[in-house]
């Protein structure tokens, strides 16, 4: 009898952007459903003949009635589908699913990066930590994308059963076309959600510092504005655009097209799981520049395939951008970037997840 697997995500964007290849591979052997909030990427999943079930999830909301409705909707869906395995990707599924999942279902919680609420010193943080400890007895396996996040959970005594650390969710290297045009002006790009913790302000400020000294350089931003308390104000981006410092491209469905016209991918994020934007940069033969923090430091080898900057420092970030501009071994840096990308082939990540799924 064919087993049923549910992948539980915040939204269809995440399922399509990060897990499409995994879902397609799992469909060869299992009956697969995606639980997620509907968005503009829902139609892309459905075009791939993937069964998507809508859930009303607000990943930052705290209204008790809405949270109870979400828990009850999970319970109703699980009773109908009778899943054998449930894979949860974000905090609320991590915490709520073990409360209502069938006893027969194996639960895998994938920690794609630490939620900001866990890093705070607030009553909300203490409550979430307590809930993690409470439900973890029912979680069969935890998956982490870097060792720092595993250590964080271990120090909080959350882990009760088995765990794995894998090299991210991977990218399909066949979808990328490695190319670097050294004849054009040095071009840098930030790719990601436009929120404070991604280091957007530091990127803007570093770009302004560099543009004063090297006016021929170009700085791009590709990403969607996000509705949460730490969202970057649109007017801030417009202000830097009016000054000629950056160009905002909006959200780019096909990042390959954009990456062909840049030299470096920059991500000054305060903390990551394993940043897909940096891995996409590597796959496109781009040098990567990031803050020296969890997740990012797993991908960037300082001076080999990119440069690491001090977290939260726009001045140090500017110095690392300048280090690239003055580097005499640019071709070697780009070649090393492409060589590093092979470690993050989605085929490797899929094999790791298959091993975990079959082992629970």
BELTA-V775302 format. One record per residue. N is the residue number from 0. SS is DSSP state (helix for helix, strand for strand, loop for the rest). Layout:
n: [N;N]
ss: [SS;SS]
//
This chain:
n: [0;1;2;3;4;5;6;7;8;9;10;11;12;13;14;15;16;17;18;19;20;21;22;23;24;25;26;27;28;29;30;31;32;33;34;35;36;37;38;39;40;41;42;43;44;45;46;47;48;49;50;51;52;53;54;55;56;57;58;59;60;61;62;63;64;65;66;67;68;69;70;71;72;73;74;75;76;77;78;79;80;81;82;83;84;85;86;87;88;89;90;91;92;93;94;95;96;97;98;99;100;101;102;103;104;105;106;107;108;109;110;111;112;113;114;115;116;117;118;119;120;121;122;123;124;125;126;127;128;129;130;131;132;133;134;135;136;137;138;139;140;141;142;143;144;145;146;147;148;149;150;151;152;153;154;155;156;157;158;159;160;161;162;163;164;165;166;167;168;169;170;171;172;173;174;175;176;177;178;179;180;181;182;183;184;185;186;187;188;189;190;191;192;193;194;195;196;197;198;199;200;201;202;203;204;205;206;207;208;209;210;211;212;213;214;215;216;217;218;219;220;221;222;223;224;225;226;227;228;229;230;231;232;233;234;235;236;237;238;239;240;241;242;243;244;245;246;247;248;249;250;251;252;253;254;255;256;257;258;259;260;261;262;263;264;265;266;267;268;269;270;271;272;273;274;275;276;277;278;279;280;281;282;283;284;285;286;287;288;289;290;291;292;293;294;295;296;297;298;299;300;301;302;303;304;305;306;307;308;309;310;311;312;313;314;315;316;317;318;319;320;321;322;323;324;325;326;327;328;329;330;331;332;333;334;335;336;337;338;339;340;341;342;343;344;345;346;347;348;349;350;351;352;353;354;355;356;357;358;359]
ss: [loop;loop;loop;strand;strand;strand;strand;strand;strand;strand;strand;helix;helix;helix;helix;helix;helix;helix;helix;helix;helix;helix;helix;helix;helix;helix;helix;loop;loop;loop;strand;strand;strand;strand;strand;strand;strand;loop;loop;loop;loop;helix;helix;helix;helix;helix;helix;loop;loop;loop;strand;strand;strand;strand;loop;loop;loop;loop;loop;loop;loop;loop;loop;helix;helix;helix;helix;helix;helix;helix;helix;helix;helix;helix;helix;helix;helix;helix;helix;helix;helix;loop;loop;loop;strand;strand;strand;strand;loop;loop;helix;helix;helix;helix;helix;helix;helix;helix;helix;helix;loop;loop;loop;loop;loop;strand;strand;strand;strand;strand;strand;loop;loop;loop;loop;helix;helix;helix;helix;loop;loop;loop;helix;helix;helix;helix;helix;helix;helix;helix;helix;helix;helix;helix;helix;helix;helix;helix;loop;loop;strand;strand;strand;strand;loop;loop;helix;helix;helix;helix;helix;helix;helix;helix;helix;loop;loop;loop;loop;loop;loop;strand;strand;strand;strand;loop;loop;loop;loop;loop;strand;loop;helix;helix;helix;loop;loop;loop;loop;loop;loop;loop;loop;loop;loop;loop;strand;strand;strand;strand;strand;loop;loop;strand;strand;helix;helix;helix;loop;helix;helix;helix;helix;helix;helix;helix;helix;helix;helix;helix;helix;helix;helix;loop;loop;loop;loop;strand;strand;strand;strand;strand;loop;loop;strand;loop;loop;loop;loop;loop;strand;loop;loop;helix;helix;helix;helix;helix;helix;helix;helix;helix;loop;loop;loop;loop;strand;strand;strand;strand;loop;loop;loop;loop;helix;helix;helix;helix;helix;loop;loop;loop;loop;strand;strand;strand;strand;loop;loop;loop;loop;loop;loop;loop;loop;helix;helix;helix;helix;helix;helix;helix;helix;loop;loop;loop;strand;strand;strand;strand;strand;loop;loop;loop;loop;helix;helix;helix;helix;loop;loop;strand;loop;loop;loop;strand;strand;strand;strand;loop;loop;loop;loop;helix;helix;helix;helix;helix;helix;helix;helix;helix;helix;helix;helix;helix;loop;loop;loop;helix;helix;helix;helix;helix;helix;helix;helix;helix;helix;helix;helix;helix;helix;helix;strand;helix;helix;helix;helix;helix;helix;helix;helix;helix;helix;helix;helix;helix;helix;loop]
//
